[in-house]
Structure formats: structure tokens, C-alpha cells
Amino acid sequence: MEVQETRVQTDRVLTIPNILSMARLVGVPVFLWLILWKEFGGPDTKYWALLVLALSGVSDYLDGKLARRWNQISSLGRILDPAADRLYILSTLVGLTWRGILPLWVTAALLARELMLLIAVAALARHNYGPPQVNFLGKAATFNLMYAFPLLLLSDGEGWLHTLAAIFGWAFAGWGTALYWWAGILYVVQVRRLIKVDNKAD
């Protein structure tokens, strides 16, 4: 079980951290279009996609840091932040798989983990629990994947830079996928414990 957050939460919606998270969500379809534009006869705008992804990473860091510093941790923020992370991962999976950069089995492995977590969250909801908090392992997995995806996108080309990007991109992808599943299994274990305690209470 995780240590409960001791910071005061706010019910405010329009906080700076929440606005940053909302901006990240707005950037998801823009990012996906920039990856796929080449596939629909447009120019290769992967570098613009990388810029959007980099800005998303900066805002991801800032929204958490500012929320803690300014005591603006909110229930909405706890939903928006992981939702933005997952949507960026999902859109990158779609884009890279569509472009043939990412093998289908890697995409299937990551999506299967997401499906497992959705089932676990649904089970918690039936017992009136919210979704489990993001732990350090889950954050580490996300960071690895967020490093891996832009590097793999950059590897789509010829030359030493693209080769180097492929080497590091696949290293981060391997670590990220393993950590992603490990964190997912820990979530499921946590969910089972909560449900078991709830059933005993009944």
C-alpha cells in the first residue's frame, strides 16, 4: 500500500497546474496529426511533433512541481495529469505503429497493460474507491517511454544521428515496457488488497 498524500487538496479547477495539464491534452491531437501528416501525402513534420512532445514533457514537470509548491494539488489534477500521459503514449503508439517504426507486438503489449489497468480501476469503482495513485515505478516507466518514443521517431531516417537515436530509443523502450508492466502488476496487487479488505468489512 502507498503512503497517503498529506498535502491539502483544493477544489479549484482553474489553477495554473490544471491549465498546464489541459494544454497538454489539447496538444495530443496536434501531436498525432504532425506524426501522421506524411502518411496522408503531406510533408514530414516529425520535428514539429518532437517539439510538441518536448513542450508536453516540460509542462508535465511544471504542473506537478507548481501544484506542490503553491498548494494547488486538486482532484481534477490527479485525473488530468495521468490522463495526459496515457493519451500521449496512446497517440504515439498509434502514430509510430502506423508509420511502421514500432512493431505491432510492442504496441499490443503496452495496450494490453492499459486494458488490465482499466479493468482494475473499474473493479475499484464498484467498491467506491478512486483510481490508485501513480507511484514512483509508474512514473519511471512513463518517463522511459516518453524518452523512447521521440528517439524512435527521430530514428526514421538515414545517418549516424538516426542510428544513434534508434539504439537509445529501443533501450528506453525495453526498459519502459518492462517497468510499465511491473507497475501495472503492482497496481493490480494493490487493487486486490483493497477489495479483499472491503469484502471482509462487509
PyMOL commands that set and color helices and strands:
alter all, ss='L'
color gray80, all
select helices_A, chain A and resi 16-40+46-69+75-98+104-126+136-154+160-201
alter helices_A, ss='H'
color red, helices_A
deselect
rebuild
show_as cartoon
